[in-house]
Amino acid sequence: MLPIVEQLSDLTHDEIRRYSRHLIMPEVGIEGQRRLKAASVLLIGTGGLGSPLALYLAAAGIGRIGLVDYDVVDETNLQRQVIHGQASVGTLKVDSAEQRMKDINPYLVVEKHNVPLTSANALALLSPYDVIIDGTDNFPTRYLVNDACVKLGKPNVYGSIFRFEGQLSVFYAKEGPCYRCMFPTPPPPGLVPSCAEGGVLGILPGTIGTMQATEAIKLILGIGEPMIGRMLLYDALEMSFTTLKVRKNPNCPVCGVPAEAVELIDYEQFCGMPAHDHSEYRAANGKEAPVDEISVKELKARLDAGQHPVIVDVREPHEWQIVALDGTLRIPKGDIQTAKNALLAGRKLREETVLAQIPDDQEVIVHCRSGVRSADAIRLLREAGYKNRLLNLKGGILAWADEIDRSLPKY
């Protein structure tokens, strides 16, 4: 395969010294390093996968790197997002990442895009870059990145992580299949938990992210065999690698039609799930129906007054082991989703599911870690026919630990 970057940039004497271990490799050499400097790469996300990507691509001498992320650094990120540190908590991830990248390589140009990636801005954001690398953790954005790359003729270096497992591929419609050839439709909503719900081994994104960086450099230099038409499956517990062949689908609705005919759609509607997990963003942009809320102080006042409201904790069982409120009814959101689907499909009656535990004739307060999953659970209950008052505990158990009981651990 030919290099996807044709132009070459001049190297200074300082850069020649910096990249000397590349220059003495015949597969890279002075021409290859000049090609790397001329290249531009866009990283979608500066989290788990984006961290090793940004670090190693910066060190390798990629001349221009764009960062798309509108999140801020949280202490829970630091277990795996190694580009950020304790001093960065509360700052924008793109700012934190830029500072570390520039420390590694002062010759680097970093372009920050502190916005969520949407169908409205995707083409403008992706167009100026040679290689697009998907470091996201949700299906709507993955489909969006794929479709935009197909339309623009860009290679999409794909990575995915969950718990102890990872995936790696290169989707490049000019040379092989796209993401939709392998995954024509998204999984049912609620079937695949997010990393926030299911967790991820902190080392795992380092493994997959560095392999994504390797694929990007191979594409830029035109060396080796890129993962086009192949999907690598990695199991950290077994320390095993399995490679699957991915065939191009001639009837693919995206790469099977002329690029100019590809249209970017509402991917949240297509996937039946949000792309952006910030509740304030989702509400402000009409991505979800609003739910009634109750603050942790209001709930504490009720409990102190001797009231005994029904409180449903929709987190996962392993989260309950970390910290839990006494007297709560514990039903994971996924079980509510499954019960709702069975009920609406006519496979089961309400009393045959976990919904039988949740009253429909009195007020119910629902909570999770931060308030996002519990809001989703309330919408599921509404879809299942609940018409009683359902209140979302604003801020979840994290807010309870911050404002009511500081002795509780936060995670």
Secondary structure, DSSP 8 states (H G I E B T S, - for coil): ---S--------HHHHHHTHHHHTSTTTHHHHHHHHHH-EEEEE-SSTTHHHHHHHHHHHT-SEEEEE---B--GGGGGT-TT--GGGTTSBHHHHHHHHHHHH-TT-EEEEE-S---TTTHHHHHTT-SEEEE---SHHHHHHHHHHHHHHT--EEEEEEEBTEEEEEEE-TTTS--HHHH-SS---TTSS--HHHH-B-TTHHHHHHHHHHHHHHHHHHT-S--SBTEEEEEETTTTEEEEEE----TT-TTTTS-GGG-----HHHHHTS-S---HHHHHHTT-S----EE-HHHHHHHHHTT---EEEE-S-HHHHHH---TT-EE--HHHHHHHHHHHHTTSS-GGGSGGGGS-SSS-EEEE-SSSHHHHHHHHHHHHTT--S-EEEETTHHHHHHHHT-TTS---
